[in-house]
Amino acid sequence: MKALPWLLASGSLFLIGCGGSDEDNGVKENLLPRITLQSNSSAKENTIFTLSATATDPDGTISAYAWQSANPEVEFIRGQDQAEAQVRLPAVTEDKEVLFSLSVTDNQGESAMAESVITVVQVAPEIAPIPAQTAAEKSQVSIGAEVMLESGTISQYQWRQTSGPQVSLGGADTDTLEVTLPEVDSAQAALFELRVTDDDGDEATTTAQINITQSTLSLTVNGLATDAPLANANIVVMLNGEDYLEAGPTDSQGNFGFELVVDDSMADAFVSIRAKGTGDQAAAGLISLLSNFNTLMEKSGDDGVLDASEEAATTVSNVTTAKYALLKRAADTQNIFTEEAVKVFSEQVNAQEVFTLATAIKVAIDKASSEQTRLPADIVDTLALIEDATATDAFVTSVVQTVEFAEARQEIIDDPTLFATTASFDEAFAFYHLPASDLQSFSPVLHFFANGTGREGITTFSWLADGATLQVTYDGESTSTSYPQREIDGVLVQVREDHVPVTRHYTLITENATSQDYLVTYTSEYQYPETPQLATEPYSSTSVVTVKQQPQALAVEPPAKVYITLPSTSGRGSMILQDDEEAFVVSRYEAFILNQDGTGLAELTNQAIRWSTADDALVIQDFSGSHLPAGALVAQGVAKRRGLDLLAVSVVEAPNTRLYEYDAVVKAVIEPDEIRWEDVQIPGTYGYDTILGESQLDAFWIELTEEGAAYTVFTNDNNQDGVLEESEVLVYGGNWLLDETNHLVINRYLDAQTLGSAPACVSSSASCVLYNKRTWQLLNQQDDLLTVINVHDFNIGIRSDQPQPRDVTQDIRTIQKITEVPFDISDMIGR
């Protein structure tokens, strides 16, 4: 803006006359012109203003007009020498007075002047009020400004945020502000200021407001807290493993319901529910892992209400708590509160252990009538128990043989609230059973056909789905035959015994991302077709199994060497490598060398093969085993567990004829590291995985010493008193060494006279005879887990006067370095 030099006068009109009197000279005096100015006294800046005057001369005429202004910024546009003149008023920063003067001259040269003061009024921009807006977080909002200006132009827009959560601004120098709103965790307001400046420097300001709403997702959950139903239990909802919502107490029947509202940024948060019992049920601490919030929203359907019919895990129970405990144990230090973790580690959890631990939890809550069945004094509830693996194992061991445990187990089986209410089955599908332990070489595959029939190995069955249950009824054919001795009329007689499956009843407990846990009741009969004196003996067992309905892709990058357990209808294995007077050698696996060009070699049987990948499966052709017909061996992935690949294998004969009797889930190693034993500290104690609930006193392990001794130990609590005595411990002496192929060889010796165990026999001598040679070829190592090719060679040197062929079996297995054993053998071996 310019500073104006003002010439101010009081009043609005001044008349000034020019010339003198001639009366003394006898000449008549010339009268001065008379001026009348307009009465307007104010006008707006930057506008064109008309100055007008009326001038008369009493004794003549007006010959000239001359308008002037003391302000140099006043611009005369026209008529400066006329009675009416137009001027452009200057810009001002506040109201100012501008002095104008008019001089008129008559026909005799006499002049008169009048002055007028015009108030120039400052005209600032005007901004129309900006209404407040409401918008969701993370959205974009436009704030437009309407600016009124009577004259001139707007030279500058200046937007800025004055308060509220930090936003992102665009167009801050224009009439429209573009705002990107942030994420908020509650409703908040963002305030803005707009300052506009016109071309002569006048300013105006206003404010604008955006009310930011939090974008939330809402889900109603109805569930049940039960062991027996937990009345007045405190329910806590967890997100990503952290407490999020106290959802209030359950009713008298253990029912609860809550609305779970989360910010939309938490749509992938993992939801868990925890229940804490009160009063007589104070020992109850239960937890259930559900899924991500958005997954639960999808399951809830259009009504946004989730219950057990849509998500079985809304039932918080001893079963879900046991599953959580074993998932966490499998995950070790990894976070278990993700869908991916539940998916991966569910395949590594032994479902039967879940059943056992769930039963022990029920004992602690409902049947803690003795010191043996009560929780330890320093453990407040079952949730605290399962957070301590050592305490958990000890408690399970203490209760597993009790009457209360047997009662609790049956009550779980009979409790419908612990199981899913619905399950979806395709028109045709398969169940791939995951093995129950590391020592299980095969587990079954059941094929359910669309016509209501099915196949499991060599047997056929019919099936019927009803809600969350699946009933399998076998055709009555025998699956195996044995020849045990049975007492008939007081005499032991060898008889034919046929094992005939009758039914298999599946009840869905819970669905994981890619697997399902089922309670399975299996019934069968032992029939004696050649011995009518013996009645048919019924048999029934109930267990929990994990199944998958779809195999997964199996990727192999050649050149590669893969080790695959082969399916077999024989109890010993698919391949007899030697059968003569010297040895009977059976292998449960084959090692396949796969070349880049699709050729290969079955190493143990020295067969040239062809291989390819098709439909995400590994297909090996031109291969057969002693109990495996020629055809295409097809392998697909099922799961990874404890250093092993679990594969679904089948045999397909040309043209595309599947031999269902060879379908099985087997152990394999697809990407062996084939590390050397030198890379591992060999001395130590080795054992197999132990099943929770099985007696820890009935054990097997091998101790390898720094000095090269090897002690093979078997223990059994024969008198069931819970304490091992020396008489219940069997120790075989031996030695260990690395052979020229870097295989670990463990020799076991017997007393040469008694052919019994002899802890002192650590090498061959006149009194010690080599009985068993165990060889471990190391494939993979994962912490304390070692995946090996295990070769058992029995009957090596005993009874030279009565020679027997060596009995050799080889397979893939996982062994584990362990730090605790149930009995110290130091005294027995003289250490």
Buried (B, 14 or more C-beta within 10 A) or exposed (E): EEEBEEEEBEEBBBEEEEBEEEEEEEEEEBBBBBBEBBEBEEBBBBBEBBBBBEBEBEBBEBBBBBBBBBBEBBEBEEBBEBBBBBBBBBBBBEEBBBBBBBBBBBBBEBBBBBBBBBEBBBBBBEBEEBEEBEBBBBEEBEBEBEBEBEBBEBEEBEBEBEEBBEBEBEBBEEBEBBBEBBEBEEEBEBBBBBBBBBBBBBEBEBEBBBEBBBBBBEBBBBBBBBBBBBBBBBBBBBBBBEEBBEBBBBBEEBBBBBEBEBBBBBBEBBBBBBBBBBEEBEBBBBBBBBBBBBBBBEBBEEEEBBBBBBBBBBBBBBBBBBBBBBBBBBBEEEEBBBBEBBEBBBBBBBBBBBBBBBBBBBBBBBBBEEEBBBBBEEBBBBBBBBBBBEBBBBBBBBBBEBEBBEBBBEBBBEBEBBBBBEBEEEEEBBBBBBBBBBEBBBBBBBBBBEEEEBBBBBBBBBBEBEEBBBBBBBEEEBBEEEEEEBEEEEEEEEBBBBBBBBBBBBBBBBBBBBBBBBBBBBBBBBBBBEBEEBEEEEEEEBBBBBBBBEBEEBEBEBEBBBBBBBBBBBEBBBBBBEEEEEBBBBBBBBBBBBBEEEBBBBEBBEBEBBBEBEEEBBBBBBBBBBBBEEBBBBBBBBBEBBBBBBBBBBBBEEEEEBBBBBBBBBBBBBBBBEBEBEEEEBEBBBBBBBBBBBBBBBBBBBBBBEEBBBBBBBBBBEEEEEEBEEEBBBBBBBBBEEEEEBBBBBBBBBBBEEEEBBBBBBEBEEEBBBBBBBBBBBBBBEEEBBBBBBBBBBBBBBEEEEEEBBBBBBBBBBBBBBEEBBBEBEEBBEE
